[in-house]
Amino acid sequence: MANDGPLSPEELDRLRALPSPTVANAIETFNVRPRSEGFMGPEIKCIFPQFPPMVAYAATAVISARLPASDKPRIAARELWDHILSIPQPRVLVVQDIDYPHPIGSYWGEVNGNIYKALGCVGTVTNGGVRDLDEVEEMGFYYFASTLLVSHAYIHLWDAGIPVEVGGLVVRPGDLLHGDKHGVTNIPIEIAKQVPQAAKQVEERERRIIDLCRSPGMTPEKFPDAMSQGR
């Protein structure tokens, strides 16, 4: 993790007040990464789109469920729990399912939702699947996943506390993630505190353009001049 340390509760709240497209627009103004990077692809879906934005630090794990674990390297749940507790709160567990693109067993349901909520996790982001939607929604636990699954099959932990790839995004332990109904974005920690102010400036510029487009008397002929003034 960056040396800046975790954000204050107030700074996290300011990020939670922003929708993810606005966060993405604000990050672009810092030119810290290509505009085509830093977010997960559309295969990672927000399962509870009615939830407000999530902001949390990533803990990471790798799972598999297709075959029994007896002949595979694996870790004990306690190793993952210890890793999670090393990450600042609020935490989100980012899980790479190595069975993807054909996940078959869910690590996630009502039981693990309660276990990881007790460990300070607000939700999960996974390229695998999730289940027990009614119970987990009632808990207020975030699900970002590639699919829904009915069984846990031979689910087992493979590794933890390492960089993982989910939705085309490499996530490292301690990364700061923002997620809502649009998707999941990595907020570079070195600019995280400045993102809300940058978002405000972006929104003010966009609002000028929107107001011009909606203004009385606006015609296609006037549009080019009005747009140049609005920017």
N, C-alpha and C positions, 0 to 999 in steps of 0.2 A: 504494500500500500504506500501511497505517497506520504511524504513527511509532514504534510499539512495537518494530518490528523482528521478525525471524524468531524462532520459538520455539527453545529449546535442544533437543538430541537427546533429553534426558530428558523434556521436556515433550511432545514429539511422541510418544514411546513411551507416555506415559500416555494420550494420546488414541487411539492405535492399540489399546490394551487394551480399548476400549469398543465395543460394537456400536452401529450407527447409530441404532436406536430409543432407546437410552439417551442418546446424544448429543442427539437431538432433544428428549427430555424435559428434559434439563438446560438446554438453551438457552432453553426456554420459561420457566424460573424467573427469567430476567434481564429479561424483558419488553422486549427490544430490537427485536422485530419481531412482526408478527401471526403467530399459530400456523399459519396457512394458507400461509405463505410461507417461503422459504429452503431449499427442497429440490426435487429434480427429480421429475417425474411418473413413473408406472409404465412409460411407454414406453421409459425408459432402463433397460436390464436389465444386471445383473451377469452377465457371460458365464462367469466362473470363480467360482462361489459358494463353492467350497471354500477360496479364498484368505482369509487374515486381513484385517482392516480395513486400508484404505489411508488415509493422511493425507498430503497434499501441497499445494504451492502451484501455482496455476493459471497456465500460459502459455496463450495463446489463438490460434486460427487459424480461417479460413473457407475452405471447399473447395467445389468443384463437379466433377461427372463426367459430366453428361449430354451436353454438347456440347464439341467441341474448344475449346481456350483461345485460338486465334489471334485471335479478334475480341472478347476479353473482357479487362478489367483483371486483371492477375495480378501476383504477386510471385515473386521467386526464393527457392528453399529457404534460401539463405544468410541472407536477411532474417528468416525464421522462426527459424533457428538462433540468430542474434544476439539476437533477442527472448527465446528460451528461456533463454539464458545470463545474461540480466539478472534472472531470477527466482531467488529463493533455492531451494536444494535442501532436501528432495526436491521434484521438479516433476512435474506431471501436465499433459499437453497436452489442453486442452478444445477440441474441433473442432466448429464449426457447419457442417453440410452444407446448403447452400442448395437442394439437390434434395429435401430432406425436405418432405413425408412419403413421398416415393417415391424414396429413394436408390437409385442404380444401380451406382455404382462405389466400391470401398473404397480409402481412403487407407492402410489398415492391413493389414499382413501380416508375414511373417518378416523381410523386409528393413528396412522402416521401423521395426518393433519394435526391431531391433538398433541402427539409427541413433539413434533417440530414447532408447533406454536408455543409449547411449554419451554422450548429451547430458545425462544426469542425470534423465531422466524415468522414473517408476516405472510409467506406464501412460497410457491415454487415456480420456477421456469424450467421447462423440460422439452426436449424433442421427443420424449416418450408420451405415454398416455396417462390419463387420470380417470378416477371413478368416484362413486359416492357423492354425486354433485349436490344433492339436497342437503345432506348433513354438513358438507364442507362449506357450502354457501352460507348456511346458518351461522357457522363459526366466524365468517368474515375472512376466511383464508383465501389468498389469491391463487388462482390457477392460470398459468400460461402454458399451453401444451399443444402438441401437434394433433392429438386425437383423443377420443374417449375409448376406454377399454372396459371389458366386463370382468376380467380375471387378473389375479396377480401372477399366474403361471409359476415359473421357477424364479421369481424375482430375487435378486441378491446384489449386494454391493460389490463393486469391482475395485474402486479406488476413491480417494477423497483428497481435497486440499490441493488439487493440481489444476492447471488451465484446462478448460473444457470448451468444446465447440457446440453451440446450440443455435439453430437457425442461421448458420453461416457466420455467427459472431463468436470470436474467441473471448471467453470470460475468465478472468483470473480472480483468485481469492482477494476480496477487499474491493473489487470494482463497484462503483456506484451505479445502480440501475434504476431507470424510470420506466414504468409500464402502465398502460391503460388500455382502453378498448381499441386503440389504433395499433398497439404493438409495444415492443420493448427496445429501449435505447440505453446505451452506455454514456453516462455523463463523465467526461474526463475530470478527475478529481482536482486537477490544478486550476480549472476554471469554474468549478461547481458553484462556488459562492457568488460568482459574477453572472451566472446564467439568468437569474430572475430579472436583473436590471437590463441585460441585453434583450431578454424576451419582451420587456416593456417597450423598449425602443423599436423593436421589430413590429409589435402590435400597433404602436402609434403611427408608424409609416403605413402599415396596411390599412389602418382605419381612415387615414386621409384619402387613400385611393378608393376605398369602399364608399365613403361619403360623397366623393366627387361623382362616382358612377350613379349614385342614387339621388343626386341633387336635381331640383326642378330645372327643366330646360336643357338638360344634358341631351345632346343629339350625337349621332355618329360623326358628324362633321366637326363638332367641337372636341371630340374624344381625344385625338392626339395631343392637342395643346393642353387640355385639362390634365392628362396623364403626366406630361412633362412637368407641369407645375406641382402636381401632387407628389411626385417623387423628390 
